[in-house]
Amino acid sequence: MQTTDKINLQTIVLLVYLVHLSEPVCVEVPSETTAVLGKMMKLTCISCLKREEVKAKTYVDWFYMTNLDQDPTPEKNPIYKYEGDAPTALDGPFKGRLVWNGSQDLQDLSISIVNVTYNDSGVYECHVLRVFEFDSFAPSALVVKNITLKVIEKASRDATALYSEIMMYLLLIFLTFWLLVEMVYCYRKISKSDELLPDAGY
């Protein structure tokens, strides 16, 4: 009886562990802040839902402001919104160049700029309003994320990629040298073995 109970307990623990692994993982990572002229740029806005916050209506508003260095009192212009399960690009300088790049569970609320121009440099704000659906009350929570974007003409080489490339070449040189050493060692060993063999004429 105790053995059966032990097996059942182990089965339950395993099922709980598998369910835990199957849950989607949400990580709030910051957005990239450098865009390349003429390319597509993703403005990352992630606001993770907790397990008890799953039942919630989500409203998203994106705003654009010129850089504070250029204008000390910039105007906050609405450029994009998500409301009623529908993303909508608003009228303005970004009309036709903004696309929704968020996730279906509305934890990733990102947008992308198509064909980036120098005029796209500035400050972007992502406002995420969640209205939670509980039995007796409906509290709300507002999260604001800022992205200061700079547009450059060409993409600079990533230091990590450059380091990886150098390490790859060093590894190739080392392997080539090691192979040559092994070949020389094997050749000498074979030559020495041939010298020790008795003459076939006797």
Phi and psi in degrees as a GROMACS rama.xvg file:
@    title "Ramachandran Plot"
@    xaxis  label "Phi"
@    yaxis  label "Psi"
@TYPE xy
-65.719  -36.2558  GLN-2
-63.2256  -42.6456  THR-3
-62.9289  -43.7508  THR-4
-61.6053  -38.967  ASP-5
-65.4994  -41.8981  LYS-6
-64.1457  -43.4469  ILE-7
-62.1286  -40.9568  ASN-8
-64.1597  -41.7137  LEU-9
-64.729  -37.9646  GLN-10
-64.199  -43.0827  THR-11
-62.9693  -44.7624  ILE-12
-60.9828  -41.3751  VAL-13
-64.3412  -42.4309  LEU-14
-63.9187  -42.1734  LEU-15
-61.7396  -41.1784  VAL-16
-64.454  -41.8453  TYR-17
-66.0456  -39.3605  LEU-18
-63.6915  -40.5709  VAL-19
-62.5869  -39.1586  HIS-20
-69.3455  -29.7493  LEU-21
-80.1988  -9.76305  SER-22
-70.1386  139.856  GLU-23
-66.0066  141.142  PRO-24
-100.425  132.48  VAL-25
-119.812  125.295  CYS-26
-125.083  125.592  VAL-27
-84.8454  97.2182  GLU-28
-101.742  146.54  VAL-29
-73.1299  159.356  PRO-30
-81.0512  154.103  SER-31
-64.9922  148.61  GLU-32
-118.212  3.03117  THR-33
-122.987  126.716  THR-34
-116.031  150.815  ALA-35
-101.13  134.447  VAL-36
-55.2055  127.988  LEU-37
84.6393  -6.79076  GLY-38
-97.7885  177.893  LYS-39
-92.1145  140.477  MET-40
-128.12  126.249  MET-41
-92.7194  124.126  LYS-42
-94.0745  103.987  LEU-43
-82.2015  126.127  THR-44
-137.224  105.492  CYS-45
-118.167  127.072  ILE-46
-131.539  102.886  SER-47
-74.5366  137.019  CYS-48
-88.3574  138.375  LEU-49
-83.5638  167.205  LYS-50
-59.5167  -39.3989  ARG-51
-80.0459  -4.02752  GLU-52
-106.493  14.9894  GLU-53
-61.4434  -42.0983  VAL-54
-82.8408  95.1923  LYS-55
-153.721  145.503  ALA-56
-91.6543  133.98  LYS-57
-114.729  132.015  THR-58
-124.495  131.315  TYR-59
-124.59  134.073  VAL-60
-129.075  129.213  ASP-61
-107.323  135.727  TRP-62
-126.238  153.855  PHE-63
-127.17  137.448  TYR-64
-133.265  146.29  MET-65
-66.5661  159.747  THR-66
-62.0177  140.722  ASN-67
-63.1661  -24.3362  LEU-68
-68.1971  -31.583  ASP-69
-87.834  -33.473  GLN-70
-140.836  111.496  ASP-71
-66.5611  -23.6735  PRO-72
-125.98  70.8155  THR-73
-72.0852  151.046  PRO-74
-87.5001  135.099  GLU-75
-88.7643  110.938  LYS-76
-102.946  123.702  ASN-77
-70.3701  131.115  PRO-78
-122.53  -20.8934  ILE-79
-158.491  149.919  TYR-80
-149.225  155.13  LYS-81
-127.792  115.358  TYR-82
-151.876  137.422  GLU-83
64.3306  38.2377  GLY-84
61.3936  28.604  ASP-85
-142.283  121.586  ALA-86
-79.639  141.22  PRO-87
-139.411  127.304  THR-88
-85.4403  133.635  ALA-89
-94.6353  162.557  LEU-90
-65.124  148.404  ASP-91
145.505  -168.229  GLY-92
-65.8519  -16.6354  PRO-93
-98.6995  1.58357  PHE-94
-56.8844  125.313  LYS-95
86.8002  -3.96606  GLY-96
-119.463  4.82121  ARG-97
-112.863  133.45  LEU-98
-130.371  147.345  VAL-99
-71.4242  131.662  TRP-100
-131.726  29.4617  ASN-101
-92.4427  178.706  GLY-102
-97.6555  163.886  SER-103
-67.6621  -31.308  GLN-104
-84.605  3.54328  ASP-105
58.7909  36.6272  LEU-106
-97.557  -32.0676  GLN-107
-99.4119  118.639  ASP-108
-119.812  35.3806  LEU-109
-78.7317  158.288  SER-110
-129.446  162.855  ILE-111
-125.194  143.446  SER-112
-98.5388  126.126  ILE-113
-93.3531  138.426  VAL-114
54.4106  68.6238  ASN-115
-62.1868  138.632  VAL-116
-118.209  167.494  THR-117
-61.7588  -29.9728  TYR-118
-69.373  -10.7349  ASN-119
-80.5673  -7.78652  ASP-120
-62.9266  141.565  SER-121
151.822  -161.741  GLY-122
-110.495  129.232  VAL-123
-113.367  137.899  TYR-124
-119.603  132.304  GLU-125
-110.949  113.511  CYS-126
-102.855  118.156  HIS-127
-113.32  112.825  VAL-128
-108.779  123.214  LEU-129
-115.198  130.05  ARG-130
-110.542  109.351  VAL-131
-82.7747  142.863  PHE-132
-106.052  95.2679  GLU-133
-108.674  170.581  PHE-134
-64.586  -45.9199  ASP-135
-103.392  -21.0791  SER-136
-150.591  166.016  PHE-137
-131.364  80.2962  ALA-138
-71.5135  162.04  PRO-139
-132.42  159.341  SER-140
-142.669  134.654  ALA-141
-114.519  129.048  LEU-142
-120.354  132.443  VAL-143
-120.126  127.92  VAL-144
-122.015  135.18  LYS-145
-108.871  140.292  ASN-146
-132.054  119.268  ILE-147
-97.1833  110.373  THR-148
-101.639  136.549  LEU-149
-122.507  132.533  LYS-150
-102.464  128.835  VAL-151
-118.931  163.221  ILE-152
-74.6567  -44.7055  GLU-153
-131.149  150.69  LYS-154
-74.8877  130.847  ALA-155
-80.7706  151.528  SER-156
-69.5754  133.717  ARG-157
-71.2275  130.213  ASP-158
-61.6877  -36.718  ALA-159
-66.1053  -41.3722  THR-160
-65.6576  -39.4292  ALA-161
-64.2617  -43.0241  LEU-162
-62.6304  -41.9171  TYR-163
-63.7401  -39  SER-164
-65.7732  -41.7405  GLU-165
-63.2932  -44.0056  ILE-166
-63.4677  -35.2686  MET-167
-65.2594  -43.7566  MET-168
-65.3782  -40.5803  TYR-169
-62.6642  -39.9546  LEU-170
-64.7873  -40.1967  LEU-171
-63.4661  -41.4367  LEU-172
-63.3164  -44.8044  ILE-173
-61.9392  -44.0461  PHE-174
-65.5297  -38.5198  LEU-175
-64.0978  -44.4813  THR-176
-62.9612  -43.4879  PHE-177
-62.3527  -38.5741  TRP-178
-65.4227  -40.6473  LEU-179
-63.6459  -43.0451  LEU-180
-61.0099  -44.096  VAL-181
-63.0525  -39.84  GLU-182
-64.5188  -43.349  MET-183
-63.8063  -43.6044  VAL-184
-62.1079  -44.7617  TYR-185
-65.5596  -39.4307  CYS-186
-62.6146  -43.7916  TYR-187
-65.696  -38.5693  ARG-188
-65.5481  -41.8829  LYS-189
-66.0449  -41.1457  ILE-190
-63.1877  -41.4128  SER-191
-65.8057  -38.649  LYS-192
-64.8129  -37.986  SER-193
-65.0967  -35.6843  ASP-194
-68.8384  -31.4225  GLU-195
-81.7631  -16.7866  LEU-196
-67.8188  138.718  LEU-197
-67.3698  151.706  PRO-198
-68.6276  131.147  ASP-199
-69.1986  -13.279  ALA-200
-75.161  -18.0959  GLY-201
